[in-house]
């Protein structure tokens, strides 16, 4: 009886173990694949339609006359951004909300790189690349040419737009609108556009850093009409030779503009309309006409970082620096409500751009190395020197 009970318990245990194992078996995960256009599919859209999340679509050099919609989290990679072209045809008969784009992204966690996207519709609304209601996408190393907007984002956050060339006859180079927040716009060349290089409308907490804005009408525009455009960082950009203004702020508050080179802009380096509590320091304002301008006279902003950090460099500042501390002795007056209390006597150099051998940490390391090496050599030399012995004397009583 006892033996049968033990046997029954063992059988039950085996059955339970098998059932547990069966319930824990997971279906095998499919491996991500690479689909090649035109080897596998003649059109990019066909490849996208047949891809799965996580797949890579590699597009060989050539011109593809398409309007592409991507609703999957894939990597869309062109062979070479100069020779892999998606052409929207510029057809004005298309409904702008349906086909006024070349590529439309409607999926999170997507990567698109290595394309020329050209010829979206040229009036009303249309983009070379349109990101709508997406997050955590990466857009890099693309050319945007002859579009109403080069790259457009709306209702999209936490995306990276990097190292693109948005130039050559776009109306706007890059356009963020309607609650696009916490995006990074960096290392792009945004030049020769018919209107704005970049515009942010009702967008906050974005970083625009390390870009080139040149030969547009307006280099950078921050605009708020019914919403807010606050807490954006404009940092370390080159903003030069724009035909109207380098930076335009309309109703935008609490933004930070730092480490920018703003030069040779025709009707103002920076211009304000109903803007308050923006912080502007460590910028170089060189040969703009004028350097800064408040269109209405009601804006109040902060133009320096205090002493000794200082304010901005103004190429037309005529004050003196009697104590030689690099900061002017008198303020640079912009208007009755705005002035730089601590203007810099020399152009500001963004510290990241300084050669490593000019940095304090470099010389501290060199000094420490010399001290350690000198001490090591000294102790080694002392260790190798023979220890002197006392001269022996004859023992007493010996001849």
C-alpha positions, 0 to 999 in steps of 0.5 A: 500500500505504501509502495503504491502511494509513493508510485502514485505521488511520483506519477502525479509529480511527473504529470504536473511537471510536464504540464508546467513545461508545456505552459511555459513553452514560448513560440520561437521569436522570428529573426529580424530580416533585411529586405533589399529594394529593388532585389526583393521588391521593386518599390519601397512601399511594397517592401514596407508593406511586407516588412515586420517590426524590427526589419531593415529595408535597404534601398539601392541607389536609384530614383524611386517615384513614390509617396511612401507611408511607414507604419512599422518600426523598421530601419529604412536605409538608403545606399547613398544619400546623394544617389538614393532618391525618393521623388514625390513628383511635386504634383499639385493635384494631390490632396495635401493631407494624403499625398503632400509628402514624399515619406510619411512616418507613423510609427515609433522607434523608426530609423530613416537614413541615407536618402534624398527626399525631393519634390513634395507639393510646393504650395499650401502643405507638403513635406519631404519627410513628415513625422506625425504623432511618433516618438523615439525616431531617428532621422539622419544623413538625408537630403531634403530638396525642393519641398514645401517643408524639408522635415516636418514634425507634429505631435511628435516628441523624443526624436533625433534629427541629426546631420541632415541637409535641408537646403536648396529651395525648400520653403522651410527647412525644418518645421516643428508644430503642435506640441513637439517636445523634447526633440534634439535637432543637431548637426544639420545644415539648414541653408538656402531655404525660401523662408525659415531655416527652422520654425518651432510653433507651440513646441517646448523643451527642444534642443537646437544645437550645433547646426548651420543656418545660413542664407535663409530669410529667417535662420531660427524662428520660435513662435507662439500664437495660441499655445506656448513655445517655452524652455527651448535651448538654442546652443552652439549654432552658426547663424549667418547671412540670413536675408532678414534676421538670424533669430526671431522670437514671437511670443516665446518665453523662458528660452535659452540662447547660448554659445551661438555665432550670429553674424551678417544677418541683414535686418537684425541678429536677433529680433523680438515681438512680445517675448519675456524672460529669455536668457541670452548670453555667451553669443557672438553678435558680429556685424548684424544690422542691428545686432538686436531689436525689439519690434514693439518695445515691450519685451524684457529679457536677460542678456548676461550670466552675471559677473565674471561669466559675462554676457555676449560679444558685440562687435560694435561695443565701444566701451573700455575694459580698464581692469583687463578682466575681459568684461566691459566696464559699461553695459551694452544698451539694446533699448530702454528695457534691455541691456547686457550688463557685462559685455565681453571684450573678445568673441566667445569661444565655445569651450567644447571647441577648444583644443585639448592642449589648452584645457586645464585638465590636460596640463594638470595631467601632464604636471602629475605625470612629470611629478610621478616620473621624476619621483620614480626615477629618483627612487630607482636611482637611489636604490641602485646606488651602492651603500658605502661601507666603513673602513676596517681598522686593524684589531688591537694587539696585532702588528 
